[in-house]
């Protein structure tokens, strides 16, 4: 979104792991999200691979489009899954696409990747009739996702497949009774961002099945994957939690109590004794929903 790292128009606290986006401008905010998207790819790699393996395909696709590619979470997973595939990665952030190209080159698959800079809310690029379009954590960022779905439908090769993957909100990391001085802080942080999300991303959490049908697709499969990763001893999970809560911090000043703000700031102090990086009770908890629809 964005991206898948999606949208990322204004990358807010949603960051939608898997987070890729498709409608961001190349702003400093988008640049800052690159690290978060890379952490998301690292921590959730096993779950992403399981979704690429789940796709109802009778043969490997030759041409794939990663719609809202972010820094390449989906692109690289699809290249791993289908060794003969070529992927066009579409994103509105040049910073994300640069990071994607660097990662692809480092893994020796750079010749199998084409990057396209485009804001899908305003411009529809030439996609060369792909066999598969992968849209992870990006569609809910679109201003008019129904229009985008119709354009995807018309762009696909005959019988082509669209895979839509969305997260049920940003992951939770802390136990419910943490931290000690402000139990339940993380849930209050997320609740404080709900109004912002409802205003700027009204399609987050949508049931994409009816929207896919309305765009001319036949939904062939749906899946919900529960994510519950033990983060004890994982540096990546700690950094993921830190970057995720940092994004929330800028939106909760006027909503949370001074006690909550002080507790949150202590968690975000990398070198402090209460830093979230020092906790041994972290986990990554969320759900990922997926739809596979045939044109």
C-alpha positions as CSV (number, residue, x, y, z in Angstrom):
1,X,0.0,0.0,0.0
2,X,2.1,1.7,0.2
3,X,1.8,2.0,-2.0
4,X,0.0,-2.3,-0.9
5,X,2.2,0.0,1.1
6,X,-1.0,1.5,-0.3
7,X,-1.8,4.6,-0.2
8,X,-0.5,5.8,1.4
9,X,-1.8,9.3,0.9
10,X,-1.0,10.5,4.2
11,X,0.5,7.6,5.9
12,X,-1.1,7.6,9.2
13,X,-1.0,5.3,12.1
14,X,-2.6,2.6,9.9
15,X,0.5,1.8,8.0
16,X,-1.2,-1.4,7.1
17,X,1.4,-3.8,7.2
18,X,1.7,-5.5,4.3
19,X,1.5,-2.2,4.0
20,X,1.9,-1.2,0.8
21,X,0.2,1.7,-0.8
22,X,-1.0,3.0,-4.1
23,X,-1.9,6.6,-3.9
24,X,0.7,8.4,-2.0
25,X,2.7,11.3,-3.1
26,X,6.4,11.0,-2.7
27,X,6.6,12.9,0.5
28,X,8.8,12.7,3.6
29,X,6.0,10.7,5.3
30,X,6.2,8.1,2.6
31,X,10.0,7.9,2.9
32,X,9.6,7.4,6.7
33,X,7.3,4.5,6.1
34,X,9.8,2.5,4.2
35,X,11.4,1.2,7.4
36,X,8.0,0.2,8.8
37,X,7.0,-1.6,5.6
38,X,10.3,-3.5,5.5
39,X,9.8,-4.6,9.2
40,X,6.3,-5.7,8.3
41,X,7.7,-7.8,5.4
42,X,10.3,-9.4,7.8
43,X,7.9,-10.1,10.7
44,X,5.0,-11.4,8.6
45,X,7.0,-13.2,5.9
46,X,5.5,-16.6,6.7
47,X,2.0,-15.4,6.6
48,X,2.5,-13.5,3.3
49,X,4.1,-16.7,1.8
50,X,1.0,-18.7,2.9
51,X,-1.3,-16.3,1.0
52,X,0.7,-16.5,-2.2
53,X,0.6,-20.4,-1.9
54,X,-3.2,-20.2,-1.3
55,X,-4.1,-18.4,-4.6
56,X,-6.4,-20.5,-6.8
57,X,-4.0,-20.8,-9.8
58,X,-3.8,-23.8,-12.1
59,X,-0.4,-22.6,-13.5
60,X,2.1,-20.0,-12.5
61,X,1.3,-16.5,-13.8
62,X,3.6,-15.1,-16.4
63,X,2.8,-11.4,-15.8
64,X,1.9,-10.0,-12.4
65,X,1.1,-6.5,-11.2
66,X,1.7,-5.6,-7.5
67,X,-0.8,-2.7,-7.1
68,X,0.5,-0.4,-4.4
69,X,3.7,-2.3,-4.0
70,X,5.3,-0.3,-1.2
71,X,8.9,-1.4,-0.7
72,X,8.2,-4.8,-2.3
73,X,6.7,-7.1,0.3
74,X,4.3,-8.6,-2.2
75,X,6.5,-8.3,-5.2
76,X,9.4,-10.3,-3.6
77,X,7.0,-12.9,-2.2
78,X,5.4,-13.5,-5.6
79,X,8.8,-13.7,-7.3
80,X,9.8,-16.3,-4.7
81,X,6.6,-18.3,-5.3
82,X,6.7,-18.1,-9.1
83,X,10.3,-18.3,-10.3
84,X,9.4,-17.6,-14.0
85,X,7.2,-14.6,-13.2
86,X,7.8,-11.0,-14.1
87,X,6.3,-8.4,-11.7
88,X,5.3,-4.8,-12.4
89,X,5.3,-2.9,-9.1
90,X,3.1,0.2,-9.1
91,X,3.3,2.7,-6.3
92,X,2.9,6.5,-5.9
93,X,6.1,6.8,-3.8
94,X,9.4,7.1,-5.6
95,X,11.2,6.4,-2.3
96,X,9.3,3.1,-1.9
97,X,10.1,2.1,-5.5
98,X,13.8,2.9,-5.1
99,X,13.9,0.7,-2.0
100,X,12.1,-2.1,-3.9
101,X,14.5,-2.0,-6.7
102,X,17.5,-2.1,-4.3
103,X,16.0,-5.2,-2.6
104,X,15.3,-6.9,-5.9
105,X,18.8,-6.3,-7.1
106,X,20.3,-7.5,-3.9
107,X,18.3,-10.8,-4.2
108,X,19.3,-11.3,-7.9
109,X,15.8,-10.8,-9.3
110,X,16.1,-7.2,-10.5
111,X,15.7,-8.2,-14.2
112,X,12.3,-9.7,-13.3
113,X,10.9,-6.4,-11.8
114,X,9.6,-3.3,-13.5
115,X,8.6,-0.3,-11.4
116,X,5.9,2.2,-12.3
117,X,5.4,5.5,-10.4
118,X,1.7,6.3,-10.5
119,X,-1.0,7.8,-8.3
120,X,-3.9,5.4,-9.0
121,X,-6.5,8.0,-7.9
122,X,-5.5,10.1,-10.8
123,X,-3.6,8.1,-13.4
124,X,-4.0,4.5,-14.7
125,X,-0.8,3.1,-16.0
126,X,-0.4,0.6,-18.9
127,X,-0.3,-2.8,-17.2
128,X,0.1,-5.1,-20.3
129,X,-2.8,-7.5,-19.5
130,X,-1.4,-9.2,-16.4
131,X,-2.4,-12.8,-15.4
132,X,-2.5,-11.8,-11.7
133,X,-3.0,-8.5,-9.9
134,X,-2.0,-8.5,-6.2
135,X,-3.5,-5.7,-4.1
136,X,-2.4,-5.9,-0.5
137,X,-3.3,-3.2,2.0
138,X,-3.8,-0.7,-0.8
139,X,-7.4,-0.6,-2.0
140,X,-8.8,0.9,1.2
141,X,-6.6,3.9,0.6
142,X,-8.2,4.6,-2.8
143,X,-10.5,7.6,-3.1
144,X,-12.8,5.5,-5.3
145,X,-12.0,1.8,-5.0
146,X,-15.0,0.8,-7.1
147,X,-13.5,2.6,-10.0
148,X,-10.1,1.1,-9.4
149,X,-11.6,-2.4,-9.3
150,X,-13.3,-1.8,-12.6
151,X,-10.0,-0.7,-14.1
152,X,-8.2,-3.8,-12.8
153,X,-11.0,-6.0,-14.2
154,X,-10.6,-4.4,-17.7
155,X,-6.8,-4.6,-17.5
156,X,-6.5,-8.3,-16.6
157,X,-5.9,-10.9,-19.2
158,X,-8.9,-13.1,-20.0
159,X,-9.5,-15.3,-16.9
160,X,-7.0,-13.3,-14.9
161,X,-7.0,-13.3,-11.1
162,X,-7.2,-10.4,-8.6
163,X,-6.0,-11.1,-5.1
164,X,-7.1,-8.5,-2.5
165,X,-5.5,-8.7,0.9
166,X,-6.4,-6.5,3.8
167,X,-5.5,-6.3,7.5
168,X,-8.1,-5.9,10.3
169,X,-6.3,-2.8,11.5
170,X,-2.8,-2.3,12.6
171,X,-1.3,-5.1,14.7
172,X,-1.3,-5.0,18.5
173,X,1.9,-5.7,20.3
174,X,1.5,-5.2,24.1
175,X,-0.3,-7.4,26.6
176,X,-3.7,-6.0,27.6
177,X,-2.5,-5.1,31.1
178,X,0.6,-3.2,29.9
179,X,2.3,-0.9,30.6
180,X,2.1,-1.1,34.4
181,X,1.5,2.6,34.9
182,X,-1.2,2.7,32.2
183,X,-2.8,-0.7,31.5
184,X,-4.7,-0.9,28.2
185,X,-2.7,2.0,26.7
186,X,-2.4,0.4,23.3
187,X,-6.1,-0.1,22.8
188,X,-6.8,3.5,23.9
189,X,-4.2,4.7,21.3
190,X,-6.0,2.8,18.5
191,X,-9.4,4.0,19.7
192,X,-8.1,7.6,19.6
193,X,-7.2,7.2,15.9
194,X,-10.5,5.7,14.8
195,X,-12.1,9.1,13.9
196,X,-9.2,10.0,11.8
197,X,-9.3,6.6,10.0
198,X,-13.1,6.8,9.5
199,X,-12.7,10.2,7.9
200,X,-9.7,9.6,5.7
201,X,-10.0,5.9,5.0
202,X,-13.8,5.1,5.0
203,X,-13.2,1.8,3.1
204,X,-10.9,0.3,5.7
205,X,-12.5,-2.9,7.0
206,X,-14.9,-3.2,4.0
207,X,-16.3,-6.5,2.8
208,X,-14.6,-6.6,-0.6
209,X,-16.7,-9.5,-1.8
210,X,-19.7,-7.4,-3.0
211,X,-17.5,-4.7,-4.3
212,X,-15.6,-7.3,-6.4
213,X,-18.8,-8.7,-7.7
214,X,-20.1,-5.3,-8.7
215,X,-16.9,-4.7,-10.7
216,X,-17.6,-7.8,-12.7
217,X,-15.4,-10.3,-10.8
218,X,-16.4,-13.8,-9.7
219,X,-15.1,-14.4,-6.1
220,X,-13.6,-17.8,-6.1
221,X,-12.1,-18.0,-2.6
222,X,-12.0,-16.1,0.7
223,X,-9.7,-16.6,3.6
224,X,-9.1,-15.1,7.0
225,X,-5.7,-15.7,8.5
226,X,-5.1,-15.1,12.3
227,X,-1.7,-13.6,13.0
228,X,-0.3,-14.3,16.5
229,X,3.5,-14.2,16.5
230,X,5.5,-14.5,19.8
231,X,7.9,-11.6,19.8
232,X,10.0,-12.7,22.8
233,X,13.6,-12.2,21.9
234,X,12.8,-10.8,18.4
235,X,14.6,-7.6,17.6
236,X,12.4,-7.2,14.5
237,X,9.2,-7.4,16.4
238,X,10.5,-4.8,18.9
239,X,11.4,-2.4,16.1
240,X,8.1,-3.1,14.4
241,X,6.2,-2.2,17.6
242,X,8.3,0.9,18.1
243,X,7.8,2.2,14.6
244,X,4.1,1.4,14.7
245,X,3.5,3.2,18.0
246,X,5.6,6.2,16.8
247,X,3.2,6.6,13.9
248,X,0.3,6.7,16.4
249,X,2.0,9.1,18.7
250,X,1.5,12.1,16.4
251,X,-2.3,11.7,16.3
252,X,-3.2,11.2,19.9
253,X,-1.9,14.3,21.7
254,X,-5.3,16.0,22.0
255,X,-7.2,12.8,22.8
256,X,-5.3,10.8,25.4
257,X,-4.8,11.8,29.1
258,X,-1.4,13.2,30.2
259,X,-0.8,10.0,32.1
260,X,-1.2,8.0,28.9
261,X,0.9,10.4,26.8
262,X,3.7,10.1,29.4
263,X,3.5,6.3,29.4
264,X,3.5,6.2,25.6
265,X,6.6,8.5,25.4
266,X,8.4,6.3,27.8
267,X,7.7,3.3,25.6
268,X,9.1,5.2,22.6
269,X,12.4,6.2,24.3
270,X,14.8,3.8,22.5
271,X,17.5,4.1,25.2
272,X,15.1,4.5,28.2
273,X,14.6,1.8,30.8
274,X,10.9,1.5,29.9
275,X,11.5,1.3,26.1
276,X,9.3,-1.1,24.2
277,X,12.6,-2.4,22.8
278,X,13.4,-3.8,26.3
279,X,10.1,-5.7,26.7
280,X,10.1,-9.5,26.6
281,X,6.3,-9.9,26.4
282,X,5.6,-8.5,22.9
283,X,3.6,-10.3,20.2
284,X,2.1,-9.4,16.8
285,X,-1.6,-9.9,16.8
286,X,-4.0,-9.1,14.0
287,X,-6.1,-10.8,11.2
288,X,-5.5,-10.7,7.5
289,X,-8.4,-11.2,5.1
290,X,-8.0,-12.2,1.5
291,X,-10.3,-12.5,-1.5
292,X,-9.4,-14.2,-4.8
293,X,-11.6,-13.1,-7.7
294,X,-11.6,-14.1,-11.4
295,X,-12.2,-11.6,-14.2
